Amino acid sequence: MADNELKLGEFGFAGDDTVVPFDVGPLDVRGRMVQLGPVLDQILARHAYPEPVARLLAEAVVVTVLLGTSLKFEGKFILQTRTDGPVDMLVADFATPQSLRAYARFDAQRLQALLDAGDAVPQALLGKGVLALTIDRGAHMQRYQGIVQLEGTTLEEAAKTYFRQSEQIPTDVKLSVGKLVLPAEGGSREHWRAGGLLAQFLPKAAERRHMPDLHGGDGDPGEPTAAREPTDNAWQELLALAATVEHNELLDPAVGSERLLYRLFNEHGVRVYDGTRVLDECSCSRERIRGILDSFSADEITESVEDGVIRVNCEFCSKKYEFEPAEFAA
């Protein structure tokens, strides 16, 4: 028997960078939980984003892996924001079975102005615009896309809105981002961490998850969100339990996904399943980029030449590619 093989009665913990599915049968709740460590740290350190930008992108990454790992087919889940704020674009995508990449675009001057004014909160950084969540099944299949308006809302709030409006599934989402200081050669180093919990109310009887503000409902869309939540006791209990989750619990590697899920739901009985490992892997390659350049016209190729070569930088992984113009002479 291998040294790391589990023995009878032992339980393996997923650890960092693994999305853990779970269900709580008596509450008709299913969900997923993740703690991101090295993968997130690699993505953010590669670009050296200012801290407020890094925090926003980390939240986008958590939402992406929570949703992307639920795909049961070969494909890609893409989260993208387009807004008028200093951070005008966030992109994160997860390609099955385990490849994650992400980047952010921001205006340094506008960001600094917010920092100087002490107003660098997520709502101000994003501004107004849209959040698009896209499921791509491949070249020969139709894409599915859900759009949520971002108007002074956080990504956590927008994710809840997406499920309420597009999926018609009562969903609670918790996101947390922070830093862990660890010893390093010559002192210490900060490492980025993030955690997320997504729980959905999925009873067998569809009327139990009826939400009056959905299409065909009889509720007043102007009511506060809390007033429009399902009144089912099981769902209300889930919300009460999820409200006890502390931000540091979602981040603390000593707590872990399974321990936190046990703390929340042990009275009802929670089951966890094999997790999906997430890797920092970009899909760019010299062949892919060459294929894109092959579609350029002769004039576009000429315009792309700088100092005698064509240079292409991948926004996600920062890899640099160079091509000779003669390769595209035809």
Secondary structure, DSSP 8 states (H G I E B T S, - for coil): --TTS--TT------TTEEEEEEEGGGTEEEEEEEE-HHHHHHHHHHT--HHHHHHHHHHHHHHHHHHTT--SS-EEEEEEEESSSS-EEEEEEETTTEEEEEEE--HHHHHHHHHTT---HHHHH-EEEEEEEEE--TTS--EEEEEEEES--HHHHHHHHIIIII---EEEEEEEEEEEEEETTEEEEEEEEEEEEEEE--SSGGGG--TTSTT--S-TTS-GGGGS---HHHHHHHHHHTT--HHHHH-TTTHHHHHHHHHHTTT--EE---EE-EE-----HHHHHHHHHTS-HHHHHHHEETTEEEEE-TTT--EEEE-GGGG--
